[in-house]
Amino acid sequence: MVGGKVRGKSLAPVGVNIVQDAERSLELALQDAGIPRERVEIVAGTGYGRFKVHFGQFVVTEISCHAKGAHHLFPKTRLVLDIGGQDTKAIRINERGEVVDFSMNDKCAAGTGRFLDVCANALGYDVADIGALSLTAKAPMRITSTCTVFAESEVTSYLSRGKRPEDIIAGVHASIANRSISLLQRAGIEPEVTFTGGVSRNEGMVRELGNRLKLPINVSPTSQYVGAVGAALFATERVEAGPR
């Protein structure tokens, strides 16, 4: 980041070798920024694989990073909803972007990006296409299963009965929105909500959440990178603080 703005970024799937994946992501981000590796002063690791970022100097939890990144992009926000591939987090923050409280989904993948991915595949769509598709729904189906496996069966059952894919996926979005709002309520609803993580790129999910919360939802063009933005801000603070 330079001057509070993202200079370079990369997004890549994570395989079995997280160390190599982290190295590759750094190189791609440096290429995007046009910066040689030698100019990197400090690296912060975050997310589930943060302890595999062996070339980093320190680690920060993704909860703190999403809080800091969301506050940087939307200074008035006091509640962050992060829906990633593996989990969903509701994070209440203060006026300095510090975590006040948070709530996470249980171990089940229901309500996460993985849940959406499975349901999209069951319908024969790429997960990137289902957001726009759901906006054309006329009669959303009701998805009642709380388990990803059973929800997939429910989706295919609706499809075999001739229900429209857009109505089915709108029902999936409604199911995820219900779970997410439950987490937000546990953390404490605030008047300005910022949506982060990969699922925030799904316009159908953004609309569903906004309609149910009856609140505007902040979504940055770089919403998938908000955790990384937060990590970069923590790293910047360390550099500016100087040697300890």
Summary of the structure (lengths in Angstrom):
residues: 244
radius of gyration: 18.8
end to end distance: 22.5
largest distance: 65.3
contacts: 800
relative contact order: 0.17
helix: 50%
strand: 12%
